Amino acid sequence: MADTLPIGLSEPSLLSPLRHLVFRAMWLATIASNFGGVIQAVGAAWMMVLIAQSAGMVALVQASATLPIMLFSLLGGAVADSLDRRAVMIAAQCSMLAVSTLLAIFTWLGLITPGLLLLFTFLLGCGMAFHTPALQASIGDMVPRADLAGAVSLNSLGFNIARSAGPAIGGAIVAAFGVAAAFAVNALSYVGLIFVLFRWRPAGPESTLPRERIGVAMAAGVRYVWMSPVIRVVLIRSLVFAIGASAVPSLMPVIARDLMAGGALTYGLLLGSFGIGAVAGALSSAWLRRSWSTEMIVGMSSIVMALASLLSGTSSHLAVTMLVLLAGGGAWLLALSTFNVTVQLYAPRWVAARAVSLYQMFVFGGLAIGSWCWGQMAEAWGIGPALAAAACVIITSAAVGLRLPLAPATEVDLTPLRTWTAPETEVPLEARSGPIVISIEYRIALADRAAFVAAMADRRRLRRRDGARRWSLLRDLADAEVWIERFELPTWLDYLRFNSRVTQEDAVTHDRVRALHAGPEPPQVRRMLERQTGSLPAGREPGARELADPVSDMSGST
């Protein structure tokens, strides 16, 4: 069967990713799984109402589902980047299938307790914490980069379709067949996705190096993301936006009860309006990306979301509030999906899952912090003032864009450079040998000094982002044109891994530096193994090679 099916699309659009068979099958199976998750959430909340009779315990159901994403998302991203992502997703889905099955059985037998229900819900959240980063990072393996933005928006569309219609379906299942049936439906919803994952055969891992230890991989992911200006801006902006935007969905039940003087039906209508708006936002995302810049999409979405927050806190008319929430849902999805797309466009494959997981941690952290804050404020000051304050925070997130604008969604070549090969060394080395000290000597004309220092500032960030330590730039006091770049790697394996992370985009900065070298030959590179005098055999005089074993060449590579 062909991997793609033409559907008459001449340029990337929201539906373009559906031309790819693997993504189409994964998307449909994920929608079914999303419906199962929403139905399970409805059943869990209602089950807690029946067995606990406590509003606090009911609230803990939602907390137990989202807490694992905040706690374990980075770990899940590190696992997904270190292991086979398909295998990680299969393991996560199978574990959630087992947990859901046990939950249905315990409920059907009447053995469920509040503690067990929270435990099962927490374990399902743990499965999602490991599955979601692997799935998000795998989108780039299912579709070409031109369709990546559309694929992310389609995933958001599928989730919001489930969130819009799922509660009603879940309520009907609970009413007709009981809570155990809702849990059983959720268990069955994993089967399709597991089947698709078993049939998918992605390209094998490109790296021949041993995988990183999980702790090291997590630290490397945090370092890369924080030293990538584009992704760091996304994290800051998404955190501020999520804190402010969380007010509307978190206070929606109170809006329905107090401002609308309604009940469950009113709440369902408001929730449905917000979900339909999110679906509309996803459907319009491709057109907006062709017409507007990334910053304009997020800025306008922030303004619309702020207005929705402000107006939903002042309106007492159901029709007006539904229209307001319709616009708010669209703005909500456009902003968050744009953040997500930007992270994936600017994260290379080796760290993609960790970048996505950190983005999710910031978003879910912002939603959790904001929900608690606005709830406390609404209780103390009232719904209107709380939603007005949230609108101010959302506007602040847009104002931050004046200082920290989002990078444009342009094509960035993050494929590995693959021009570097490990050098032959006279000194025997093992993977754990180290520390490895690298020095590169340049000759820079005095007229190019300012340009060289500016280029080396960018190079310093790239080196440190990819794992280099103790980076420094030295100038020879005896020869004003001689400059030396120096940095360290913990081990020889870290040095090999460091060079494998250089991308085509990074080569632009490296070429700027090399172009300024005025010597007759390429910059001289020395690779040295640091030695301690106390480690030498007794009775031997330390020589220069034993103090720092150099391996040098004139190739200019590192």
N, C-alpha and C positions, 0 to 999 in steps of 0.2 A: 504494500500500500504506500502511495506517495506521502511524503511528509507534509506537503502543502497542497491545498485545494484552491484554485483560483475562484474568486467570487466577484471579479469585475472591479476591483479597487485599484486605482492608478497611483495613489499616494497614501502614505500612512494615515490612518484614521482610527477611531475607537474600535472599529470592527476588524481592522487589519490583522491583529494577532490571531483572530479566529481562523485565518487561512492555514495556520500551522496545526497539524493534526494533534501533536502531543499537547500543545497548550490548550486546544479546544477540549480535548478529553479531560485534561486536568481541571480546566475551568468548570466544566459541567459537574464533575465529581466533587469539586470543592464547594460549589453552590449547594449540592445535596447535603454535604457535611455541615455547611453553615446552617442550613435549615434544621438539621438534627441538633446542633448546638443550641440554637435559640429555643427549640422545643424542650430540650433538657433543662435550660435555664428557667423556663416557665414552670416546668414540673417541679424543679428543686425549690423554687420560691414558694409554690403552693404547698408542697410537702412540708416545708418548715412551718408554714402557717398552721397546718393541721397538727403537727406534733410538738411545737414549741410554744405557741401562743405568745410570742414575744417579737415586737418590732425590731429590737436589736438583733435577735438571732436571724430574722429574715434579711436584715441588711448585711449580716456576715456571709450570707450565701454569695452575694455579688463580690464581696471582698475576697472570699476564699478562691474565687475563680480568677480574679485579676492580680492578686498578690504574687502568684508564681511568675507571671510575666515580668513584673518588676524585679523579682529576686533572681530569676534563673535565665532571663533572656540573653544576657551576655555569655553565660556558660553555654547556652544552646547555640549561639552564634559561633563560639569557638569550636564546639564539637562539629558543627556543620562545615566549617572551613577546614578542619583537620581531618575529618573522615569523609566517606562517600555520602554526599547529601541525600541521595536517593535512599540509601540504607538508613540514614537517620530518620527520614520521614516515614519509612515503613515501620521502623521500630516504634516511633512515637504514635503512629496511627494504631498499630496492633496493641500497644499498651492502653490507649484510650478505649479501644474496643473491649478489652478485657475488663477495664474499670467500669465501663458503662453496663456491661453484661452483669457484673457482680452487683452493681447498684440496682439494676432492674430485679434481679433475683432476691436480694435482701428486702426490697420494697414489697415484692409480690408475696414473700413469706411473712411479712409483718415484723421483720427484725430490724428495720431501720430506726436509728436514733438520731437526735440532732448532731451529736458528735460524729457519728459515722457519715451522715449526709455531708457535713462540712469536709470531712476527710476525703470522701470520694470526689467532691467538687474540686478540692485542692489538687488532687492527683490528676484530674482532667485538665486543670489549668497548667500543671507541670508539663503534660504532654503537649499542650499548645505552645508553651514557652520554647520547647525544642523543635516543634514542627514548623512554626511560622518563620523563623529566620532562615531555615533550610529551604522552605518553599519560596520565600521572597528572593533569596539569592539564586535560586534555580531558574527564575524567569528568564534570566539572560542566557541560559542554556537551551531554552525552548523557543525563543524568538530572536530575530536579529535586533541590534541596538536601535534601528529605526522604529521598531514596533514596541520598544520597551515601555515608553510612556503610556501607550494605549493598553498594554497588557496590565500595568499596575492599576490603571483606571478601571479596567474591566474587572479586576479582582475586587476593587472597592465597590463597584456596581453590584457584583454578585453578593457581597456581604450585606449591602444595604437592601437588596431585594429580600434576602432572608430576614433581615431585621424588621422590614416593613410588614411582611405577610406572616412571618413565623410565629409571632405571639398569638395571633388569632387561631392559627392552625394548632399550636400547642394547647391553647385553652380549650379548643373543641375536643382534642384527643383526651385531655385530662377529664373533661366533663363526661365524655361518652364511655371511656374505657378505663380511666383511673391513671394515677401518676406512674405506676409501674409500666404502663403501655408507652407513656412519653419517653421514659428511660430506655425502653426496648427499641423504640424508633430511632433514638440517637445512636444506639449501638449498631443498628443496621445501616445507618448513614455513613459509617466508616468503611463499609465493605467495598463500595464502588471506588473510592479513592485508593484503597489498598490494591485493588485489582489493576487500576491504571498505573500505579507506581511499579508494580511487579512487571508489567509489560513494557514499561519505558526503559530504553537502553541509551542513556546519555553517553557522550564521549568520556573516555577514561581520564583520570587525573593526568595533567601535563607534567607535574613536578616529579622528579626522580629522587628528591631528597626525603629523608625520614620526616614523618610528621612531627610537629611541635608538641611538647607537653602542654596539657590543657591550660595550666596556670600561665605558662609563657605565652601561649596563643592569646589568652584573654588580655594580658598586659600589652602585647603587640597590637591588638585591635584597638585598645584605648589610646595607645600612643599614636597610631596611624590616624585615627579619627580626630584627635585633638590637635594634631599638627597638620591637618589638612584644612586650610582656611575655609574652603567651600563647605565642607561637611560640618565644621564647627559652627559656622553661621546658621546652618539649617537646624542644628540642635538647639541653639540659643533661641532662634525665632520660633521653632515648634513648641518649645517649653512655655514661652510667654503666651503664645496663641492658645495652647491647650489649657493653661490655667484660666484664662478669661472665657474661652468658649465652652468650658465644662459647665458653666452656670445654667445654660438653657436645658440641656438634657437632664442634669441632676435635679433641677428644681421643677421639671415639667409636671410631676405628679402633684406638687403643691400648687402650681399654676392652675391645673385643672380643678383642684378641690376648692381653693380659696378665691381665686380671681374669676373662675368660670362658674363657681358654685355647682360643679358637676361631680360625676363619679367615675367609675371604671370606663364607661363608654366614652366620656369626654377625654379621659387620658389616652384611650386608644386612638381617638381621632387626632389628637395632637401629635402623638408618637408616629402615627401613620403619615401625617403631613410632613413631619421632619424627615422621615425615611423616603417618601416620594420625592421630596426636594433633593435629597442626596442622590437618588437615582437620576433625576434630571441633571444634576451637576455633573455626574459621570458621563451622561450622554452628550453634554455640551463641551466636555473637556478637550476633545481633539480639536474642535473648531476654535476654541479659545486659545489653545497653544499655537495655532497657526496665525492668529490675529494679534495676540498680546504677548508681551514678554513674561518671563517667569515672575519677576517682581511685581508686575502689574496685576497678574492673576491673584497672587497672594494678598497684595495691598487692597484690591477691590473686594476680595472675599472677606478680608478682615473688617472693612467698613460695613459691608452688608451684614456680617455676623454681629457686629456691634449694634447696628440698628435693630436687628432682630432681638437681641438681648434687651435693649432699652424698651422697645415697643411691646414685647411680650410681658414686661413687668408693669405696663400701664393700661393695656387693653383688657376690657371685661367682656368683649364680644367674641364668641367662639369663631365666627367666620373670619374676622379680622386676624385673630391670633393664629388661625390655621394658615392664612396666607403669609403671615410674617414668618412662621416656622417653616413653611415651604421654601422661602428664600433662604432662611438660615441653614436648612439642611443642605441646600446646594452649595452655599458658601463653605460650610463645614467640610464637605467632601473635597471641593476644589483645592482648598488650602492644604489639607492633610495629604491628599494624593500628590500634589505638587512637591511638597517636602519630601515625600517618599521617592518620587521619581528623581529628584535632584541627588539624593543620597546614592541611589543606584547608578546613576550616570557617572558619578565622580568617584566611585569605589571600584578598584580593580578586583578581578575575580578572586584573588587569594584572600581578600579580607572582606568580601561583600556581605557575607552573613553576619559578621561581627559589626559592620557598619549599620546594617539594618536593625540588628538587635539593640544597639545603643540608641538609635533613633526611636525605637519602640519604647525603650526604657524612659527616655525623656518625655515622650508623648503621654504614656500611661502614668508616669510620675506627675506630670502637669495636670492630667485629668483627676488623679486621686487627690492631689493637694488642693486644686481648685474646688472640687466637689465638697470637700470638707469645709473649706473656708467659706464658700458661698452658703452652705447649709447653716453654719454658725451665724453668719451675718444676717441671713433671712430670719432666723429665729430671734435675733436680738433687735434688728431694725425694721424687718419687714421684707417682703418679696421684691417690691419695687426698688428700694434703695440697693439691695443686693445685686439685682440684675443691672442697675445703672452703674454700680461700681465695676461689675464684670465688663460692661461695655467700655469703660475707660481703660481697663487692662488690655482689651482687644485692640483698641485704637493705639495704645502704646506699642503693641506688637507691630502694627503697621508703621508707626513712627520710627521704630528701631530700624526699619528698612532704609531710612534715609542715611543712616550711618553704616549699617551692615546689610547691604543689598544682597539678594540671592543671585547666584551665578546663573547665566543664561543656560537654557537647555540645549546647548550646542553639542556637536559631535566631538568627543574627546577620546583620543586613541589611548586606551589604557591596556592594550595588549603588551605582553612582556617583550622587552627589546631583543633578547636572545642573541646578542652579538658577542657576549662575553663567555669565555671558556676558562675553566679552572687552570691555573698555571702549574707547570711542573716545578717542584721544589726540591732543592738539594737536601734540606733538612727533613727527615721523616716526620710525617704528621698523621694524627688520628683525628676523628671527628671532634673529640673533646679537647684537643690541643688548644691552648690559648693562655692569656689573651693575645689576640692578633692586632698588631699596630700597623696602620697604613699611613704612609707619607707620600705626598705627590708634590714634586718640585716644579714650579712654573717660573718662566722669565717674562715679566710684564713691563712693557715700556712705560716710562713715567707719565706719558700723556694718557695712557689707558688705565691708570690706577683707579680712578673713581668708578669706571665701568666694571672693572674687575671686582672691586669690593662689593658693588651692588649685586653682581651675578653670584658671587660667593655667598651672599646673604641668603639667596634663594637656594643655593646648593646646600648650605648648612641645614636648612629646614628639611630638604629632601633626604639628606643623609640621616639626620636624627629620626625622622619619620619612619624610615625603613630599618632602624635598629642600631645605628652607629652611636657610640658613646664618646664623651670627652672630645668632641669636635673642636678644633682650634685652627686659626689662621695665623701663621708666623711670617715675619719679614726679616730677612738677613740684614744685620747691621753693617756688614762689610760690603755688601753688594745690594744697592737699593732696588734693583730690578728683580731680585730673587724672592719669591714667596713660596711658602710650604703649607699645604693643607695636611692636617693630621687628625686622625680619629682612630677609635678602637672598636673591636668586636670581641665579645666574650670568648668565643671558640672558633675554630676553623669551620665547623658546620654552620655557625651563625654567619660567618663571612660568606660562605657559599649561598646561604639563603638570602642574605642581604643583596647580593648581586643579582639573584633571580627575580627580585622584586622591582627592578628598574623597568619602567614602561616607556613606550614610544613618546608619550607626552613629557616624561622626565628628560628624555634625550635632548629636548630643545634647550633646557637650561645647561646641560652638560656641554652641548655644542657651543653655547655662548662663551662658556669659560675657555674651552679649547681654542676658540677663534682668537682669543686675546693673547694666547701664548706666543711669544716672540722668539723662542729659541729655534735653533736649526733643526732640532729633532723633537719628537713628541715629549710631553712632560714625563719626567722619570718617576716611576712608581716603585716604592719599596714596601715590601710586605715583611713584617718582622714578628717573630714570636718572642713575647716578653719572657725573660728568665729572672729568677731570684738567685742571688749568689749562694744562699744557704742551701739550695737544692742541688749544688754541684757535688760530685763524688769527692770524698775526703782526699787530700793530698794533691789536688789538681789546681793549677793556676787558672783563674777565669780569663778567657780571651774574649775578644770583641764579639765573635760569633756566638759564644755561650751566653753573653750578657744580652744580646739581642740578635737573633739569627735572621739576617736579612735575605730576602729573595727579591731581586730588583729586575726590572726590564724597562724598555723605552717605549712600550706599546701605548702608554697613556691610559690603559684600562685600570680598574681598581680591583 
